[in-house]
Amino acid sequence: MMALGLGRLLKDTDESQTISLVQAVLPGGEVRSDIPLMQHYGFASRPRAGGDVVVVFQGGDRAQGVAVATGDQRNRPTWLQPGEVALYHPPTGARIRMQADGSISIEPGNGNVHAGGNWDFSGQITAKEVVAGGVKLSLHEHPGVQKGGSKTGAPAPS
């Protein structure tokens, strides 16, 4: 026998153990602490106090709860269209949105995206400006070329 409980998170997660632990208030004002928070492999989040939690009680035993899902009605994404999927960070507004038309939109909350490693693109890249090594593509000059109708040669690999 299993029992389900819908609750409200009371405080920040406890990260001092090998698994995140939550504290929640359940219907009737019942407070449960040290509830293990199970998350999908490869995904992690740290739910905030006041958010929602779904707790499964093994064998119906209220002392054996496991949190299996969290959410937050205060920050529910209302901007999704039918069939769309998103990862989002409510405090900053950052989001990765897989849109209904098949495109992917990356919208950083602070305007910056950081990525390491080598990148390989097979399509066209469009940008307002390109800066490489501190040199702006739209404003750079080539020394040793006469102004006017003179042109430089094609770029050469280094």
ROKOLKE-194419 format. One record per residue (C-alpha): residue number from 1; residue in one letter; x, y, z. Coordinates in steps of 0.5 Angstrom, whole numbers, always signed. Example, Ala and Ser with C-alpha at 12.3 -4.5 7.8 and 13.67 -1.06 7.14 Angstrom:
  resi  resn      X      Y      Z
     1     a    +25     -9    +16
     2     s    +27     -2    +14
END
This chain:
  resi  resn      X      Y      Z
     1     m     +0     +0     +0
     2     m     +2     +7     -2
     3     a     +0    +14     +1
     4     l     +1    +20     -3
     5     g     +1    +27     +1
     6     l     +1    +34     -2
     7     g     +5    +39     +2
     8     r     +9    +46     +2
     9     l    +16    +46     +3
    10     l    +18    +50    +10
    11     k    +25    +51     +9
    12     d    +31    +51     +5
    13     t    +34    +44     +3
    14     d    +39    +40     +7
    15     e    +45    +39     +3
    16     s    +49    +36     +9
    17     q    +47    +29     +7
    18     t    +49    +24     +1
    19     i    +42    +26     -1
    20     s    +38    +32     -1
    21     l    +33    +33     +5
    22     v    +27    +37     +6
    23     q    +22    +39    +11
    24     a    +14    +40     +9
    25     v     +8    +41    +12
    26     l     +2    +37    +10
    27     p     -5    +37    +10
    28     g     -8    +38    +17
    29     g     -1    +42    +19
    30     e     +3    +36    +20
    31     v    +10    +37    +19
    32     r    +15    +32    +17
    33     s    +23    +33    +17
    34     d    +28    +30    +14
    35     i    +24    +27     +8
    36     p    +29    +25     +2
    37     l    +28    +28     -4
    38     m    +29    +24    -10
    39     q    +31    +27    -17
    40     h    +31    +25    -24
    41     y    +38    +22    -26
    42     g    +42    +28    -29
    43     f    +38    +33    -27
    44     a    +38    +37    -20
    45     s    +35    +43    -17
    46     r    +34    +46    -10
    47     p    +27    +48     -9
    48     r    +25    +54     -5
    49     a    +21    +55     +2
    50     g    +14    +56     +0
    51     g    +14    +51     -6
    52     d    +10    +45     -7
    53     v    +12    +38     -6
    54     v     +9    +31     -7
    55     v    +11    +26     -2
    56     v    +10    +18     -3
    57     f     +9    +14     +4
    58     q    +12     +7     +3
    59     g     +7     +2     +6
    60     g     +2     +8     +8
    61     d     +7     +9    +14
    62     r     +8    +17    +15
    63     a    +15    +16    +18
    64     q    +17    +13    +11
    65     g    +16    +19     +6
    66     v    +20    +20     +0
    67     a    +19    +27     -4
    68     v    +18    +25    -11
    69     a    +17    +32    -14
    70     t    +17    +39    -13
    71     g    +14    +45    -16
    72     d    +12    +52    -15
    73     q     +6    +55    -16
    74     r     +9    +62    -15
    75     n    +13    +62    -21
    76     r     +9    +57    -26
    77     p    +11    +59    -33
    78     t     +5    +62    -36
    79     w     +9    +63    -43
    80     l     +9    +56    -45
    81     q     +5    +54    -51
    82     p     +2    +47    -52
    83     g     +7    +42    -53
    84     e    +13    +46    -51
    85     v    +18    +44    -46
    86     a    +23    +49    -42
    87     l    +28    +49    -36
    88     y    +27    +56    -33
    89     h    +30    +59    -27
    90     p    +25    +64    -24
    91     p    +29    +68    -19
    92     t    +33    +71    -26
    93     g    +28    +69    -31
    94     a    +33    +65    -35
    95     r    +30    +60    -39
    96     i    +32    +54    -45
    97     r    +25    +53    -49
    98     m    +24    +48    -54
    99     q    +19    +51    -58
   100     a    +13    +48    -61
   101     d    +16    +50    -68
   102     g    +22    +46    -67
   103     s    +27    +51    -65
   104     i    +30    +52    -59
   105     s    +31    +59    -55
   106     i    +36    +60    -50
   107     e    +35    +67    -46
   108     p    +40    +68    -40
   109     g    +37    +72    -35
   110     n    +43    +77    -35
   111     g    +45    +77    -42
   112     n    +51    +72    -42
   113     v    +52    +65    -44
   114     h    +58    +62    -42
   115     a    +61    +55    -45
   116     g    +67    +52    -45
   117     g    +70    +47    -50
   118     n    +70    +47    -58
   119     w    +64    +48    -62
   120     d    +62    +46    -68
   121     f    +56    +49    -72
   122     s    +54    +46    -79
   123     g    +49    +52    -80
   124     q    +50    +59    -81
   125     i    +51    +64    -75
   126     t    +48    +70    -75
   127     a    +50    +76    -70
   128     k    +50    +83    -69
   129     e    +57    +84    -68
   130     v    +63    +79    -67
   131     v    +69    +80    -63
   132     a    +75    +76    -63
   133     g    +81    +77    -59
   134     g    +79    +84    -58
   135     v    +78    +86    -65
   136     k    +71    +88    -67
   137     l    +69    +85    -74
   138     s    +65    +91    -76
   139     l    +70    +96    -74
   140     h    +77    +93    -75
   141     e    +82    +96    -80
   142     h    +88    +93    -84
   143     p    +94    +97    -84
   144     g    +98    +97    -90
   145     v    +92    +98    -95
   146     q    +91   +105    -99
   147     k    +84   +108    -97
   148     g    +79   +108   -103
   149     g    +78   +103   -108
   150     s    +83    +98   -105
   151     k    +81    +91   -102
   152     t    +85    +86    -98
   153     g    +86    +79   -100
   154     a    +82    +73    -97
   155     p    +83    +71    -90
   156     a    +88    +66    -89
   157     p    +89    +61    -84
   158     s    +94    +62    -79
END
